[in-house]
Amino acid sequence: MALRMMLLGLMVVAALSDAEPLPKAVADPQYHPRYEHDYQPYPGYHKPSYKPDYPESYPKPAYPSYSAYKPSYGSSYKKDNYYCDPRTPPQCANSSSIYCLSDYEYPLEEIEYAIEYDPLILKKYAEVAVQSADNLVDGVTASEENKFDYSSYNGQPYDQSNWIGGEGYICPSDVLYARPVRAVNVEGEWRVIVQNVASYTQTQRVETCLVPGASCRTLAPCYRSSCVQKYVYHRMLSFDPCNSQRGLFIDIYKLPSACSCRIPSKSD
């Protein structure tokens, strides 16, 4: 009996050693079907949308509409066949003027637009708004300069008016602290000056001879003196009405600055 049990055990061991190893489990897609949602919404269900459909009574937002910028320069600029010549004097000037102190055609809206959209406006602009003889003329105060009276002066060397008169300059002049709105630049072209727009001003001291070429006051005729007009170049923030695309820029202007007495040499 014991021998039989031993033989039976050996046979079982031999059978197990000869058996092929079982293959490892391999993932098979058929055993992992894709999950599909088979949920059926209830009747009347609407799929959510990212663009909500507002009812007609719901107030829809209103977005502002911006019209295209169209410059306007007054009645004379609105003509279809109008040619803008920068060398033609504007309506505010006469044939001999080199600047205007008032202008009913001043393009205010265009200047405001140019200022608003110019990021360099503060770097281009410079101004001393308060000017007078107190800070521009040595030895003369503003109150003294305002009292100078040249009403009797006519510029004639042998006239009595050349010898009479009170305090004042030897060459009488008209002093004006001006804020021109248009002026002729050094190239002979008219420009609009940024003036009294959005608190921007540009003040210049303009001194013009009362009688250009006249003899100097209180000097004897033998000196053959004469009063000559002097000028100075000014830089001012400007606008070209004939080319608004340029925006604001610095231009140069020659304005009267002083009336000086000249005595010629003996050979003249």
Accessible surface in RSA format (square Angstrom, percent):
REM  Atomic radii and reference values for relative SASA: ProtOr
REM  Chains: A
REM  Algorithm: Lee & Richards
REM  Probe-radius: 1.40
REM  Slices: 20
REM RES _ NUM      All-atoms   Total-Side   Main-Chain    Non-polar    All polar
REM                ABS   REL    ABS   REL    ABS   REL    ABS   REL    ABS   REL
RES MET A   1   172.50  89.3 127.73  84.5  44.77 106.6 114.60  97.4  57.90  76.7
RES ALA A   2    81.11  74.6  68.21 105.3  12.90  29.3  74.73 105.2   6.39  16.9
RES LEU A   3   122.79  68.4 118.28  84.6   4.51  11.3 120.64  84.7   2.15   5.8
RES ARG A   4   174.50  73.3 170.26  86.8   4.24  10.1  55.34  75.6 119.16  72.2
RES MET A   5   111.97  58.0 104.45  69.1   7.52  17.9  89.02  75.7  22.95  30.4
RES MET A   6   124.17  64.3 112.21  74.3  11.96  28.5  91.21  77.5  32.96  43.7
RES LEU A   7    96.21  53.6  95.95  68.6   0.26   0.6  96.01  67.4   0.20   0.5
RES LEU A   8    99.71  55.5  98.11  70.2   1.60   4.0  99.27  69.7   0.44   1.2
RES GLY A   9    33.97  41.9   0.00   N/A  33.97  41.9  33.18  91.0   0.80   1.8
RES LEU A  10   111.17  61.9 106.57  76.2   4.60  11.6 106.74  75.0   4.42  11.9
RES MET A  11   129.94  67.3 121.65  80.5   8.29  19.7 102.60  87.2  27.33  36.2
RES VAL A  12    77.28  50.9  74.42  67.4   2.86   6.9  77.25  67.1   0.04   0.1
RES VAL A  13    97.20  64.0  95.93  86.8   1.27   3.1  96.48  83.8   0.72   1.9
RES ALA A  14    52.05  47.9  47.67  73.6   4.38  10.0  51.75  72.9   0.30   0.8
RES ALA A  15    64.65  59.4  48.33  74.6  16.32  37.1  56.92  80.2   7.73  20.5
RES LEU A  16   131.69  73.3 115.99  83.0  15.70  39.5 116.22  81.6  15.47  41.6
RES SER A  17    86.46  73.1  48.73  65.0  37.73  86.9  50.30 107.1  36.16  50.7
RES ASP A  18   118.54  83.0  90.66  90.2  27.88  65.9  33.93  79.8  84.61  84.4
RES ALA A  19    68.55  63.0  42.04  64.9  26.52  60.3  52.62  74.1  15.94  42.2
RES GLU A  20   152.98  87.8 133.78 101.2  19.20  45.7  49.43  95.6 103.55  84.5
RES PRO A  21   125.20  91.2 101.28  92.3  23.93  87.0 112.28  92.7  12.92  80.3
RES LEU A  22   163.70  91.2 142.35 101.8  21.35  53.7 142.56 100.1  21.13  56.9
RES PRO A  23   121.82  88.8  94.78  86.4  27.04  98.3 105.28  86.9  16.54 102.8
RES LYS A  24   187.41  91.4 170.12 104.4  17.30  41.2 119.56 107.6  67.85  72.3
RES ALA A  25   110.21 101.3  69.07 106.6  41.14  93.6  79.21 111.5  31.00  82.1
RES VAL A  26   130.36  85.8 104.08  94.2  26.28  63.3 107.86  93.7  22.50  61.0
RES ALA A  27    86.91  79.9  57.42  88.6  29.49  67.1  65.72  92.5  21.20  56.1
RES ASP A  28    45.18  31.6  42.53  42.3   2.65   6.3  12.26  28.8  32.92  32.8
RES PRO A  29   111.55  81.3 100.11  91.3  11.43  41.6 106.48  87.9   5.07  31.5
RES GLN A  30   125.78  70.3  93.56  68.4  32.22  76.7  40.68  86.6  85.10  64.5
RES TYR A  31   161.76  75.5 138.26  78.7  23.50  61.2 101.17  76.0  60.59  74.7
RES HIS A  32   130.12  71.1 111.06  77.2  19.06  48.8  79.53  82.0  50.59  58.9
RES PRO A  33   110.08  80.2  85.59  78.0  24.49  89.0  92.67  76.5  17.40 108.2
RES ARG A  34   213.84  89.8 182.98  93.3  30.86  73.5  67.28  92.0 146.56  88.8
RES TYR A  35   181.20  84.6 157.37  89.5  23.83  62.0 132.62  99.7  48.58  59.9
RES GLU A  36   129.43  74.3 112.94  85.4  16.49  39.3  37.99  73.5  91.44  74.7
RES HIS A  37   126.55  69.2  94.97  66.0  31.58  80.8  79.40  81.8  47.15  54.9
RES ASP A  38   118.37  82.9 103.57 103.1  14.80  35.0  37.63  88.6  80.74  80.5
RES TYR A  39   131.52  61.4 114.13  64.9  17.39  45.2  92.83  69.8  38.69  47.7
RES GLN A  40   143.75  80.4 127.53  93.2  16.22  38.6  54.21 115.4  89.54  67.9
RES PRO A  41    61.34  44.7  46.60  42.5  14.73  53.6  46.60  38.5  14.73  91.6
RES TYR A  42   139.22  65.0 130.74  74.4   8.48  22.1  98.99  74.4  40.23  49.6
RES PRO A  43   130.16  94.9 105.71  96.4  24.45  88.9 116.34  96.1  13.82  85.9
RES GLY A  44    64.11  79.1   0.00   N/A  64.11  79.1  37.46 102.8  26.65  59.7
RES TYR A  45    99.90  46.6  75.77  43.1  24.13  62.8  50.95  38.3  48.95  60.3
RES HIS A  46   155.14  84.8 138.33  96.2  16.80  43.0  96.24  99.2  58.90  68.5
RES LYS A  47   177.38  86.5 155.91  95.7  21.47  51.1  98.63  88.8  78.75  83.9
RES PRO A  48   107.31  78.2  82.18  74.9  25.13  91.4  93.04  76.8  14.27  88.7
RES SER A  49    81.97  69.3  51.11  68.2  30.85  71.1  39.42  83.9  42.54  59.6
RES TYR A  50   223.03 104.1 195.73 111.4  27.30  71.0 152.14 114.3  70.88  87.4
RES LYS A  51   177.77  86.7 165.06 101.3  12.71  30.3 110.29  99.3  67.48  71.9
RES PRO A  52    83.01  60.5  64.13  58.5  18.88  68.6  70.76  58.4  12.25  76.2
RES ASP A  53   139.96  98.0 108.39 107.9  31.57  74.7  40.14  94.5  99.81  99.5
RES TYR A  54   102.29  47.8  87.81  50.0  14.48  37.7  53.54  40.2  48.75  60.1
RES PRO A  55    83.45  60.8  71.40  65.1  12.06  43.8  83.44  68.9   0.01   0.1
RES GLU A  56   178.29 102.4 147.12 111.3  31.17  74.2  64.60 124.9 113.69  92.8
RES SER A  57   105.33  89.0  70.12  93.6  35.22  81.1  58.13 123.8  47.20  66.1
RES TYR A  58   100.70  47.0  93.59  53.3   7.10  18.5  54.82  41.2  45.88  56.6
RES PRO A  59   107.67  78.5  90.19  82.2  17.48  63.5 100.79  83.2   6.88  42.7
RES LYS A  60   152.43  74.4 128.23  78.7  24.20  57.6  70.97  63.9  81.46  86.8
RES PRO A  61    91.04  66.3  66.80  60.9  24.24  88.1  78.66  64.9  12.37  76.9
RES ALA A  62   101.66  93.5  65.08 100.4  36.57  83.2  72.11 101.5  29.55  78.3
RES TYR A  63   180.94  84.5 154.42  87.9  26.52  69.0 119.73  90.0  61.21  75.5
RES PRO A  64    96.97  70.7  71.13  64.8  25.84  93.9  82.99  68.5  13.98  86.9
RES SER A  65   112.16  94.8  80.23 107.1  31.93  73.6  51.05 108.7  61.11  85.6
RES TYR A  66   191.70  89.5 156.68  89.1  35.02  91.1 126.09  94.8  65.61  80.9
RES SER A  67   107.76  91.1  76.21 101.7  31.55  72.7  52.73 112.3  55.02  77.1
RES ALA A  68    78.85  72.5  52.43  80.9  26.42  60.1  63.53  89.5  15.32  40.6
RES TYR A  69    90.60  42.3  59.71  34.0  30.89  80.4  63.34  47.6  27.26  33.6
RES LYS A  70   170.59  83.2 148.70  91.2  21.89  52.1  92.61  83.4  77.98  83.1
RES PRO A  71    49.42  36.0  27.57  25.1  21.86  79.4  27.57  22.8  21.86 135.8
RES SER A  72    42.78  36.1  35.23  47.0   7.55  17.4  28.76  61.2  14.02  19.6
RES TYR A  73    25.25  11.8  23.26  13.2   1.99   5.2  24.49  18.4   0.76   0.9
RES GLY A  74    24.63  30.4   0.00   N/A  24.63  30.4  20.70  56.8   3.93   8.8
RES SER A  75    88.94  75.2  73.39  97.9  15.55  35.8  52.43 111.6  36.51  51.2
RES SER A  76    24.84  21.0  23.05  30.8   1.79   4.1  22.04  46.9   2.80   3.9
RES TYR A  77    43.28  20.2  22.13  12.6  21.15  55.0   8.41   6.3  34.87  43.0
RES LYS A  78   138.51  67.6 111.38  68.3  27.14  64.6  64.93  58.4  73.58  78.4
RES LYS A  79   129.00  62.9 114.36  70.2  14.64  34.9  65.98  59.4  63.02  67.1
RES ASP A  80   155.53 108.9 113.89 113.4  41.64  98.5  43.96 103.5 111.57 111.3
RES ASN A  81   137.73  95.0 105.01 101.5  32.72  78.8  46.36 111.6  91.37  88.3
RES TYR A  82    91.71  42.8  63.17  35.9  28.55  74.3  40.52  30.4  51.20  63.1
RES TYR A  83   170.33  79.5 154.41  87.9  15.92  41.4 117.65  88.4  52.68  64.9
RES CYS A  84    31.50  23.8  21.12  23.6  10.39  24.4  17.55  44.5  13.95  15.0
RES ASP A  85    55.49  38.9  46.80  46.6   8.68  20.5   7.14  16.8  48.34  48.2
RES PRO A  86    32.53  23.7  28.30  25.8   4.23  15.4  32.53  26.9   0.00   0.0
RES ARG A  87   138.62  58.2 121.65  62.0  16.97  40.4  47.83  65.4  90.79  55.0
RES THR A  88    78.32  55.7  68.12  69.1  10.19  24.3  56.52  75.9  21.80  33.0
RES PRO A  89    61.49  44.8  48.80  44.5  12.69  46.1  48.80  40.3  12.69  78.9
RES PRO A  90    19.37  14.1   5.70   5.2  13.67  49.7  16.31  13.5   3.06  19.0
RES GLN A  91   123.95  69.3  94.13  68.8  29.82  71.0  12.46  26.5 111.49  84.6
RES CYS A  92    40.35  30.5   3.71   4.1  36.65  86.1  13.92  35.3  26.44  28.5
RES ALA A  93    17.44  16.0   0.00   0.0  17.44  39.7   2.99   4.2  14.45  38.3
RES ASN A  94    92.20  63.6  80.99  78.3  11.21  27.0  41.35  99.5  50.86  49.2
RES SER A  95   118.37 100.0  79.18 105.7  39.18  90.3  51.73 110.2  66.64  93.4
RES SER A  96    96.71  81.7  67.45  90.0  29.26  67.4  51.42 109.5  45.29  63.4
RES SER A  97    34.03  28.8  17.74  23.7  16.29  37.5  11.30  24.1  22.73  31.8
RES ILE A  98    62.43  35.5  60.45  45.0   1.97   4.8  60.45  43.5   1.97   5.4
RES TYR A  99    48.09  22.5  37.55  21.4  10.54  27.4  19.52  14.7  28.57  35.2
RES CYS A 100     5.47   4.1   0.95   1.1   4.52  10.6   5.26  13.3   0.21   0.2
RES LEU A 101    87.07  48.5  63.05  45.1  24.02  60.4  63.05  44.3  24.02  64.6
RES SER A 102    84.98  71.8  77.52 103.5   7.46  17.2  45.01  95.8  39.97  56.0
RES ASP A 103    21.60  15.1   0.12   0.1  21.49  50.8   2.53   6.0  19.07  19.0
RES TYR A 104   174.74  81.6 132.33  75.3  42.41 110.4 120.74  90.7  54.00  66.6
RES GLU A 105    16.39   9.4  10.28   7.8   6.11  14.5   7.20  13.9   9.18   7.5
RES TYR A 106    39.64  18.5  23.29  13.3  16.35  42.5  23.29  17.5  16.35  20.2
RES PRO A 107     5.07   3.7   1.06   1.0   4.01  14.6   5.07   4.2   0.00   0.0
RES LEU A 108    83.02  46.2  80.69  57.7   2.32   5.8  80.69  56.7   2.32   6.2
RES GLU A 109   127.03  72.9 121.24  91.7   5.80  13.8  45.03  87.1  82.01  67.0
RES GLU A 110     5.46   3.1   4.64   3.5   0.83   2.0   0.06   0.1   5.40   4.4
RES ILE A 111     0.00   0.0   0.00   0.0   0.00   0.0   0.00   0.0   0.00   0.0
RES GLU A 112    80.16  46.0  74.78  56.6   5.37  12.8  24.15  46.7  56.00  45.7
RES TYR A 113    85.36  39.9  81.96  46.6   3.40   8.8  53.04  39.9  32.33  39.9
RES ALA A 114    14.25  13.1   5.44   8.4   8.81  20.0  11.89  16.8   2.35   6.2
RES ILE A 115    18.22  10.4  14.37  10.7   3.86   9.3  14.37  10.3   3.86  10.5
RES GLU A 116   129.60  74.4  95.80  72.5  33.80  80.5  40.15  77.7  89.45  73.0
RES TYR A 117   142.27  66.4 115.44  65.7  26.83  69.8  81.40  61.2  60.88  75.0
RES ASP A 118    20.24  14.2  13.81  13.7   6.43  15.2  10.04  23.6  10.20  10.2
RES PRO A 119   127.48  92.9  87.51  79.8  39.97 145.3 101.19  83.5  26.29 163.4
RES LEU A 120    88.87  49.5  88.84  63.6   0.02   0.1  88.87  62.4   0.00   0.0
RES ILE A 121    15.76   9.0  15.76  11.7   0.00   0.0  15.76  11.4   0.00   0.0
RES LEU A 122   135.30  75.4 118.51  84.8  16.79  42.2 118.82  83.4  16.48  44.3
RES LYS A 123   176.28  86.0 138.93  85.2  37.35  88.9  94.59  85.1  81.68  87.0
RES LYS A 124    61.73  30.1  45.37  27.8  16.37  39.0  33.10  29.8  28.63  30.5
RES TYR A 125    48.96  22.9  34.79  19.8  14.17  36.9  30.51  22.9  18.44  22.7
RES ALA A 126    87.14  80.1  62.12  95.9  25.02  56.9  68.63  96.6  18.51  49.0
RES GLU A 127    51.22  29.4  11.90   9.0  39.32  93.6  12.26  23.7  38.96  31.8
RES VAL A 128    97.11  63.9  90.74  82.1   6.38  15.4  94.52  82.1   2.59   7.0
RES ALA A 129    50.49  46.4  36.97  57.0  13.52  30.8  36.97  52.1  13.52  35.8
RES VAL A 130   125.57  82.6 117.69 106.5   7.88  19.0 121.03 105.2   4.54  12.3
RES GLN A 131    36.76  20.6  20.23  14.8  16.52  39.3   4.45   9.5  32.31  24.5
RES SER A 132    25.27  21.4  25.27  33.7   0.00   0.0  18.25  38.9   7.02   9.8
RES ALA A 133     0.32   0.3   0.00   0.0   0.32   0.7   0.00   0.0   0.32   0.9
RES ASP A 134    99.02  69.4  64.70  64.4  34.32  81.1  30.67  72.2  68.35  68.2
RES ASN A 135    91.10  62.8  57.42  55.5  33.68  81.1  42.33 101.9  48.78  47.1
RES LEU A 136    89.10  49.6  54.78  39.2  34.32  86.3  60.65  42.6  28.44  76.5
RES VAL A 137    32.67  21.5  23.53  21.3   9.14  22.0  26.34  22.9   6.34  17.2
RES ASP A 138   147.58 103.4 121.45 120.9  26.12  61.8  42.29  99.5 105.28 105.0
RES GLY A 139    83.09 102.5   0.00   N/A  83.09 102.5  44.78 122.9  38.30  85.8
RES VAL A 140    27.96  18.4  23.19  21.0   4.77  11.5  23.44  20.4   4.52  12.3
RES THR A 141    62.84  44.7  62.62  63.5   0.22   0.5  61.09  82.1   1.75   2.7
RES ALA A 142    20.93  19.2  20.76  32.0   0.17   0.4  20.93  29.5   0.01   0.0
RES SER A 143    66.01  55.8  58.15  77.6   7.86  18.1  42.63  90.8  23.38  32.8
RES GLU A 144    68.43  39.3  66.18  50.1   2.25   5.4  20.65  39.9  47.78  39.0
RES GLU A 145    17.04   9.8   9.06   6.9   7.98  19.0   5.53  10.7  11.50   9.4
RES ASN A 146   122.89  84.7  89.37  86.4  33.52  80.7  29.34  70.6  93.55  90.4
RES LYS A 147   164.34  80.2 139.28  85.5  25.06  59.7  91.14  82.0  73.20  78.0
RES PHE A 148    31.80  15.9  10.37   6.4  21.43  55.8  11.05   6.7  20.76  59.4
RES ASP A 149    91.37  64.0  80.48  80.1  10.89  25.8  33.60  79.1  57.77  57.6
RES TYR A 150    29.13  13.6  15.26   8.7  13.87  36.1  18.47  13.9  10.67  13.1
RES SER A 151   101.36  85.7  58.52  78.1  42.85  98.7  52.85 112.5  48.51  68.0
RES SER A 152    53.48  45.2  36.46  48.7  17.02  39.2  37.83  80.6  15.65  21.9
RES TYR A 153    21.77  10.2   4.93   2.8  16.84  43.8   4.84   3.6  16.93  20.9
RES ASN A 154    68.10  47.0  55.32  53.5  12.78  30.8  32.99  79.4  35.11  33.9
RES GLY A 155     4.90   6.0   0.00   N/A   4.90   6.0   0.52   1.4   4.38   9.8
RES GLN A 156   102.68  57.4 102.68  75.0   0.00   0.0  24.31  51.7  78.37  59.4
RES PRO A 157    40.98  29.9  40.94  37.3   0.04   0.1  40.94  33.8   0.04   0.2
RES TYR A 158   183.53  85.7 152.39  86.7  31.14  81.0 117.69  88.4  65.84  81.2
RES ASP A 159    53.52  37.5  46.50  46.3   7.02  16.6   9.03  21.2  44.49  44.4
RES GLN A 160   132.85  74.3 123.68  90.4   9.17  21.8  42.13  89.7  90.72  68.8
RES SER A 161     9.46   8.0   8.05  10.7   1.41   3.2   8.13  17.3   1.33   1.9
RES ASN A 162     0.16   0.1   0.03   0.0   0.13   0.3   0.15   0.4   0.01   0.0
RES TRP A 163   123.71  49.6  98.05  47.5  25.65  60.2  86.89  46.3  36.81  59.7
RES ILE A 164    81.30  46.3  74.19  55.3   7.12  17.2  79.79  57.5   1.51   4.1
RES GLY A 165    50.70  62.5   0.00   N/A  50.70  62.5  18.13  49.8  32.56  72.9
RES GLY A 166    55.20  68.1   0.00   N/A  55.20  68.1  40.01 109.8  15.19  34.0
RES GLU A 167   118.11  67.8  95.62  72.3  22.49  53.5  52.62 101.8  65.49  53.5
RES GLY A 168    26.17  32.3   0.00   N/A  26.17  32.3   0.37   1.0  25.80  57.8
RES TYR A 169    53.28  24.9  50.48  28.7   2.80   7.3  52.64  39.6   0.64   0.8
RES ILE A 170    71.96  41.0  63.90  47.6   8.07  19.4  66.67  48.0   5.30  14.4
RES CYS A 171     0.66   0.5   0.01   0.0   0.65   1.5   0.01   0.0   0.65   0.7
RES PRO A 172     2.68   2.0   1.14   1.0   1.54   5.6   1.14   0.9   1.54   9.6
RES SER A 173     8.63   7.3   0.02   0.0   8.61  19.8   0.00   0.0   8.63  12.1
RES ASP A 174    80.66  56.5  76.00  75.6   4.66  11.0  12.93  30.4  67.73  67.6
RES VAL A 175    38.21  25.1  13.31  12.1  24.89  60.0  13.31  11.6  24.89  67.5
RES LEU A 176    70.02  39.0  69.01  49.4   1.02   2.6  70.02  49.2   0.00   0.0
RES TYR A 177    67.50  31.5  45.25  25.7  22.25  57.9  45.25  34.0  22.25  27.4
RES ALA A 178     3.32   3.0   0.31   0.5   3.01   6.8   3.32   4.7   0.00   0.0
RES ARG A 179    85.09  35.7  76.83  39.2   8.25  19.7  22.64  30.9  62.45  37.9
RES PRO A 180     0.92   0.7   0.92   0.8   0.00   0.0   0.92   0.8   0.00   0.0
RES VAL A 181    16.25  10.7  16.25  14.7   0.00   0.0  16.25  14.1   0.00   0.0
RES ARG A 182     5.13   2.2   5.13   2.6   0.00   0.0   0.04   0.1   5.09   3.1
RES ALA A 183     0.03   0.0   0.03   0.0   0.00   0.0   0.03   0.0   0.00   0.0
RES VAL A 184    32.51  21.4  26.27  23.8   6.24  15.0  26.27  22.8   6.24  16.9
RES ASN A 185     7.32   5.0   1.81   1.8   5.50  13.2   0.11   0.3   7.20   7.0
RES VAL A 186    77.94  51.3  39.42  35.7  38.53  92.8  46.95  40.8  30.99  84.1
RES GLU A 187   112.98  64.9  99.85  75.5  13.13  31.3  39.20  75.8  73.79  60.2
RES GLY A 188    28.45  35.1   0.00   N/A  28.45  35.1  19.96  54.8   8.49  19.0
RES GLU A 189    34.22  19.6  34.22  25.9   0.00   0.0   0.00   0.0  34.22  27.9
RES TRP A 190    15.88   6.4  14.68   7.1   1.19   2.8   8.95   4.8   6.93  11.2
RES ARG A 191    11.09   4.7  10.62   5.4   0.48   1.1   0.48   0.7  10.62   6.4
RES VAL A 192     0.00   0.0   0.00   0.0   0.00   0.0   0.00   0.0   0.00   0.0
RES ILE A 193     0.00   0.0   0.00   0.0   0.00   0.0   0.00   0.0   0.00   0.0
RES VAL A 194     0.00   0.0   0.00   0.0   0.00   0.0   0.00   0.0   0.00   0.0
RES GLN A 195     4.10   2.3   0.00   0.0   4.10   9.8   0.00   0.0   4.10   3.1
RES ASN A 196    97.02  66.9  69.37  67.0  27.64  66.6  31.34  75.4  65.68  63.5
RES VAL A 197     1.89   1.2   0.44   0.4   1.45   3.5   1.89   1.6   0.00   0.0
RES ALA A 198    65.81  60.5  30.80  47.5  35.01  79.6  50.88  71.6  14.93  39.6
RES SER A 199   111.50  94.2  70.01  93.4  41.49  95.6  59.63 127.0  51.87  72.7
RES TYR A 200    28.14  13.1  28.14  16.0   0.00   0.0  13.17   9.9  14.97  18.5
RES THR A 201    19.52  13.9  19.52  19.8   0.00   0.0  13.87  18.6   5.65   8.5
RES GLN A 202     7.83   4.4   7.56   5.5   0.27   0.6   2.27   4.8   5.56   4.2
RES THR A 203     9.27   6.6   5.12   5.2   4.15   9.9   5.12   6.9   4.15   6.3
RES GLN A 204    23.08  12.9  22.20  16.2   0.88   2.1   0.88   1.9  22.20  16.8
RES ARG A 205    34.54  14.5  28.11  14.3   6.43  15.3  19.69  26.9  14.85   9.0
RES VAL A 206     2.77   1.8   2.57   2.3   0.20   0.5   2.57   2.2   0.20   0.5
RES GLU A 207    16.74   9.6  16.74  12.7   0.00   0.0   0.00   0.0  16.74  13.7
RES THR A 208    53.14  37.8  53.10  53.8   0.05   0.1  44.93  60.3   8.22  12.4
RES CYS A 209     6.99   5.3   0.20   0.2   6.79  16.0   0.20   0.5   6.79   7.3
RES LEU A 210    82.09  45.7  55.05  39.4  27.04  68.0  57.27  40.2  24.82  66.8
RES VAL A 211    53.89  35.5  50.00  45.3   3.89   9.4  50.98  44.3   2.91   7.9
RES PRO A 212    94.56  68.9  73.46  67.0  21.10  76.7  73.78  60.9  20.78 129.1
RES GLY A 213    53.30  65.7   0.00   N/A  53.30  65.7  29.07  79.8  24.23  54.3
RES ALA A 214    11.05  10.2   1.67   2.6   9.38  21.3  10.83  15.2   0.23   0.6
RES SER A 215    12.72  10.7   8.88  11.9   3.84   8.8   8.88  18.9   3.84   5.4
RES CYS A 216     0.00   0.0   0.00   0.0   0.00   0.0   0.00   0.0   0.00   0.0
RES ARG A 217    14.36   6.0  14.36   7.3   0.00   0.0   2.16   2.9  12.21   7.4
RES THR A 218    69.94  49.7  55.14  55.9  14.80  35.3  41.25  55.4  28.69  43.4
RES LEU A 219    39.90  22.2  37.90  27.1   2.00   5.0  38.47  27.0   1.42   3.8
RES ALA A 220    32.90  30.2  29.29  45.2   3.61   8.2  29.29  41.2   3.61   9.6
RES PRO A 221    34.91  25.4  22.01  20.1  12.90  46.9  26.49  21.9   8.42  52.4
RES CYS A 222   103.76  78.5  70.77  78.9  33.00  77.6  51.52 130.5  52.25  56.3
RES TYR A 223   110.73  51.7 104.37  59.4   6.37  16.6  59.68  44.9  51.05  62.9
RES ARG A 224   123.29  51.8 104.73  53.4  18.56  44.2  69.89  95.5  53.40  32.4
RES SER A 225    11.44   9.7   1.62   2.2   9.82  22.6   0.00   0.0  11.44  16.0
RES SER A 226    25.84  21.8  25.84  34.5   0.00   0.0  18.16  38.7   7.68  10.8
RES CYS A 227     2.92   2.2   2.13   2.4   0.78   1.8   0.85   2.2   2.06   2.2
RES VAL A 228    53.50  35.2  49.76  45.0   3.74   9.0  53.50  46.5   0.00   0.0
RES GLN A 229    41.89  23.4  19.33  14.1  22.56  53.7  18.41  39.2  23.48  17.8
RES LYS A 230   105.52  51.5 102.01  62.6   3.51   8.4  56.92  51.2  48.60  51.8
RES TYR A 231   104.68  48.9  75.69  43.1  29.00  75.5  38.30  28.8  66.39  81.8
RES VAL A 232    65.32  43.0  60.17  54.5   5.15  12.4  65.32  56.8   0.00   0.0
RES TYR A 233   142.86  66.7 122.92  69.9  19.94  51.9  81.46  61.2  61.40  75.7
RES HIS A 234    33.65  18.4  30.44  21.2   3.22   8.2  23.62  24.3  10.03  11.7
RES ARG A 235   164.84  69.2 139.05  70.9  25.79  61.4  54.17  74.0 110.66  67.1
RES MET A 236     1.42   0.7   0.45   0.3   0.97   2.3   1.42   1.2   0.00   0.0
RES LEU A 237     1.61   0.9   0.75   0.5   0.85   2.1   0.75   0.5   0.85   2.3
RES SER A 238     0.00   0.0   0.00   0.0   0.00   0.0   0.00   0.0   0.00   0.0
RES PHE A 239     3.14   1.6   3.14   1.9   0.00   0.0   3.14   1.9   0.00   0.0
RES ASP A 240    10.57   7.4  10.41  10.4   0.16   0.4   0.00   0.0  10.57  10.5
RES PRO A 241    11.26   8.2   6.75   6.2   4.51  16.4   6.75   5.6   4.51  28.1
RES CYS A 242    43.01  32.5  11.07  12.3  31.94  75.1  11.71  29.7  31.31  33.8
RES ASN A 243    63.66  43.9  58.41  56.4   5.25  12.7  16.58  39.9  47.08  45.5
RES SER A 244    27.32  23.1  12.16  16.2  15.16  34.9   3.13   6.7  24.19  33.9
RES GLN A 245   161.78  90.5 129.56  94.7  32.22  76.7  55.98 119.1 105.80  80.2
RES ARG A 246   116.91  49.1  87.16  44.4  29.75  70.8  33.45  45.7  83.46  50.6
RES GLY A 247    20.54  25.3   0.00   N/A  20.54  25.3  20.26  55.6   0.28   0.6
RES LEU A 248     5.75   3.2   0.01   0.0   5.74  14.4   0.01   0.0   5.74  15.4
RES PHE A 249    26.75  13.4  24.52  15.2   2.24   5.8  26.75  16.2   0.00   0.0
RES ILE A 250    60.13  34.2  34.60  25.8  25.53  61.5  34.60  24.9  25.53  69.3
RES ASP A 251    20.08  14.1  19.05  19.0   1.03   2.4   2.67   6.3  17.40  17.4
RES ILE A 252    63.33  36.0  63.33  47.2   0.00   0.0  63.33  45.6   0.00   0.0
RES TYR A 253     0.00   0.0   0.00   0.0   0.00   0.0   0.00   0.0   0.00   0.0
RES LYS A 254    98.68  48.1  92.71  56.9   5.97  14.2  40.53  36.5  58.15  61.9
RES LEU A 255     1.81   1.0   1.81   1.3   0.00   0.0   1.81   1.3   0.00   0.0
RES PRO A 256    10.04   7.3  10.04   9.2   0.00   0.0  10.04   8.3   0.00   0.0
RES SER A 257    30.35  25.6  20.61  27.5   9.74  22.4  14.65  31.2  15.70  22.0
RES ALA A 258    29.14  26.8  29.14  45.0   0.00   0.0  29.14  41.0   0.00   0.0
RES CYS A 259    13.95  10.6   0.34   0.4  13.61  32.0   0.00   0.0  13.95  15.0
RES SER A 260    29.49  24.9  25.26  33.7   4.23   9.7  18.19  38.7  11.31  15.8
RES CYS A 261    40.02  30.3  11.04  12.3  28.98  68.1   8.42  21.3  31.61  34.1
RES ARG A 262   114.62  48.1 110.85  56.5   3.77   9.0  37.75  51.6  76.87  46.6
RES ILE A 263    94.20  53.6  68.16  50.8  26.05  62.8  68.16  49.1  26.05  70.7
RES PRO A 264    21.68  15.8   9.61   8.8  12.06  43.9  10.78   8.9  10.89  67.7
RES SER A 265    62.51  52.8  47.97  64.0  14.53  33.5  52.80 112.4   9.71  13.6
RES LYS A 266   206.68 100.8 178.55 109.6  28.13  67.0 122.99 110.7  83.69  89.1
RES SER A 267   107.42  90.8  65.59  87.5  41.82  96.3  56.58 120.5  50.84  71.2
RES ASP A 268    94.19  66.0  47.94  47.7  46.25 109.4  49.27 116.0  44.92  44.8
END  Absolute sums over single chains surface
CHAIN  1 A    19858.8      15655.0       4203.8      11812.7       8046.1
END  Absolute sums over all chains
TOTAL         19858.8      15655.0       4203.8      11812.7       8046.1
